[in-house]
Every structure is written in C-alpha cells, then in structure tokens.
C-alpha cells in the first residue's frame, strides 16, 4: 500500500489547489518527455476515467484537462476540465466513441483515478485491469475505487475547490488514509492479487450525498467481482490488519448513568502476522501492540492507575473483537481471503501451499488474535488531583 499521512495529504492538497493546471501540464511533460508546449497542446490529457455498464454496453466517462479545445464534449461549468462519455459493445468500441469527441489523441499518463461503477464491478473488473496493465501510458499506480452511483453521474458533480472530480476523489481517499482509516489500492497491487489467484481484495467505496462525494467504506472483491459492501463504521478490524498506519478511535463509557465517555485514539506500535500449518490445518496468528492516546473525557474526572489498566484491557478486547469479527465474516460469508494471509503462508510453507486449496483452507483456518494496549499519556487522566471524586473502578 502507498504510505500516506496527514501532513503529506495536506501538502498535496495545497499544491494541487495553488498550481492547478500547471501541475498537470508539468507532469504530462515529464511523462511524455515532450518539452514542446505545442505538442502538449495536441494531447487530450485524461485526468479521470469511469467504467460502467449502460444498456448492455460498456461506457467510458471521465474528465479531460482543459488545455485544448474539444469538438463536442461539454465543458464543466466553473472548472478546468471537459467531461467525456462514450459507449460501445467492448472496450475498443467505447474508446472509439470517446475518441470521436476529442480534437487530439488521448493521453492516459495523467489519470489520477479509475472509478468502477457498482454495476460494472459486480460483473468483474479484471478485464479493465488487464487493459491498464498493457496500455503503455497507463500508470500502474493509479488509484482504483468503486462508485455507488453511475460514473457519468459522479463526474457531473459540481466541484467548488478542486480542479476536477477525479482529483477530489483522490484527495478524499488520501485524507482517509492519512487519518489511518482507509486503504489506497492501486492497479498494480490488484494485478498482483489476481496473479496470486487465491486471494480477494478491498476497494474504497464512494457515493454522492447532499450533492457532494463521500467516502462510504469498502467493497469486497472476490475473483475481481464485487460480492459485498462494508460500511465505514465496520472497517476498524480491517484497518488493524491492513492499514499502513491505522489510527482507530475508540469510545469507552465509564459511568453508570452512561453520560461520561472517554475518547481514545489507538495506534499500532507493532504488528506481526504469521500463517502456519499445524496438525493438518492452517493456523493464522495475529499479534498487535497498540498505543492508546487519551484524547478527552466528556466530563472531566480523575482516573486511577487501577482504572488505567482496566481501560487498556477494554481497548485490547474491543480491537480483538473487531479483528475476529471481520475475519470470521470473511471465512463464512465472503469465503475469501481479503487480507492477503496467503502470502504469509506461501512464504513460510511454500510446498504445502502448492498442495492445498487455499480458498478452502482459509475458510477452515484457526485464527488466534492477541492484542496488548498501553495508554501513553497518563498525565491527562487527572485534570485536577485535588478534586474529591470517587473513581468508577
């Protein structure tokens, strides 16, 4: 996964908003080794691509940088892009339909995101990923997401601050990843998963709400087909396993009347995942060392050292339950290894891996999860040591 953090995300956003088209032009110059601005102006530079099924045809939609004129494409009001759309029985026919609306040959090297409509993802995205893999100007690091709405509708959203819908989507996912609450899957990684053949994968899920684009959670891809959707509120267990730098917020109630809550943000200090073969059965061991930062209490009360230990146990148990719950769901409902445990097993037991059916073995695997938590900012637990408050232990 691509490593992201909050500071980097903010910097990227500022650069995009300040430089706008200059960044796109500069990037295209580098990618094409074309230093003549007249040559750049003779390219239809694609910024984002949508893939959908419409009336049994494949539809390509998206955005083209407003560097050159376009014959029949509609300029997006108040933005620096042109919208595009073309349909056909296959990729080639859809591309021809799209190209007929362009004044110059298309260039895919500046694409920031490929968006698959939910309907298309249900039928399978592997063919288009193979297209990305074999077209020379498509970057293998392009972000891939799934949209709840048709992609043409998505790209018609009016964007106030970002240069294009595609860049807005990229910024949203970068922001979620920077907070430690999301994944940033790129085409090259998905192709690697497909080549392995025994694992599924997860893609960000977005949608339109209140005339804006919103991150909704993750979709589960098995055999490169969408089989389920995981709401954002249920993705914590996944982040503990897969996110580069997971930062999961936990809220713990500490009062009998249910009014006083304590907010924590947990970080993974150490993560170790092992997959082995024990007594003829796959065993997966997940060990996590968490750091927990006490953010605030709804009502400020001192907390004893004894209660700190209890809070650490509660946080550990909650994280363990979240991890076990999503793995159990993957085993029983999805029947698909969406976590890439197969890679751990293949590295340790290559001969056995070749002999077994991993998909079947995963559904029957023993999973052991061990979580330890350490609260790191105890100085915030007692805002007023002189207060005579009875601790709720």
Secondary structure, DSSP 8 states (H G I E B T S, - for coil): -----HHHHHHHHHHHHHHTHHHHHHHHHHHHT---HHHHTTEEEEEEEEEEEETTEEEEEEEEETTS--SS--B-TTSSEEEEEEEESSHHHHHHHHHTT-SSEEE-TT--EEEEEHHHHHH-SHHHHHHHHHSTTS-TT-EEEEESS-HHHHHTS--SSSS-HHHHHHHHHHHHHHTTS----BHHHHHHHHHH-S--EEEEEEEEETTEEEEEEEEEEETTEEEEEEEGGG-HHHHHHH-TT-EEEEEEE-STTS--EEEEEEEEEEEEEEEEEETTEEEEEEEEEEEEEEEEESS-----HHHHHHHHHHHHHHHHHHHHHHHHHIIIII-S--S-HHHHHHHH-HHHHHHS-HHHHHHT-EEEEEEEEEE--GGGS-S-TTS------
